[in-house]
Amino acid sequence: MPSLFHRLFLFFLFTSLTQCSHLTHYQGEYHYIRQPPSPAPTRNISVFVDSQFGDADKVEITKAIEQWNYALNGYLTLNIVSYQTFTDPETRIKIRDGGGLLFVRIKSADPLIGELHYSPLTLGFVYPTIGGNYVYLIRDRLWNESVKPVSMHEIGHALGAIHTDGGLMNPTFYPYMYQCIDQIALEEVAEYQRLPANKLNWCYYGEDSLNPKQLRPQ
């Protein structure tokens, strides 16, 4: 009978082979285009981060926010304003009513996961729906290096992006897809937030910056 190591090796080998069609679109370094920043005053979204996140997690969440801010190019800005515990329902309601964004750290045993019927593979989610104000990260399901990319994906949902085939908003987490904010994800957010999509900064892979959309898997 194969050992646990061999079973895991075969699983990851099978996963990589079944996803090889995606890999060709995300090989090599990614780059961002650079557009002139917004000349008008920025529209701000206040971000509140649960103090139960460790210091390293806070750094990774901050990096995810910084990457979104670069992509949004000054037409919309996310600003972290507070690290604290947000167990008081009234505080959460104030954040929601003020248009803020709250990052919450939870574990797999949290009853909310069962109430929403999320699968054991779910790593994070936005509540109550796309464009919601609460970002939940299921921390015991995340490797340390996954905090930033999963945060970027969930921020995309909070800003209005739906799941797409490939790229940052791919429904299944593959680290090589979640490295940066691609044009498809950014256009979803731009439409939802009423931003000028052609003035934002999206990423692309390889050297072809003229038509990044062709990098989306077919």
ABEGO torsion letter per residue (X at the ends): XBBAAAAAAAAAAAAAAAAAAAAAAABEBBBBBBBBBBABBBBBBBBBBBAABBAAAAAAAAAAAAAAAAAAGGABBBBBABBBBBABAAAAAAAAAAGBBBBBBBBAABAAAAAAGBBAABABBBOABBGBABBBBBAAABBAAAAAAAAAAAAAAAAGBBBBBEEAABABBBAAAAABBBAAAAAAAAAAAGBBAAABBBBBBEABAABAAAABBX
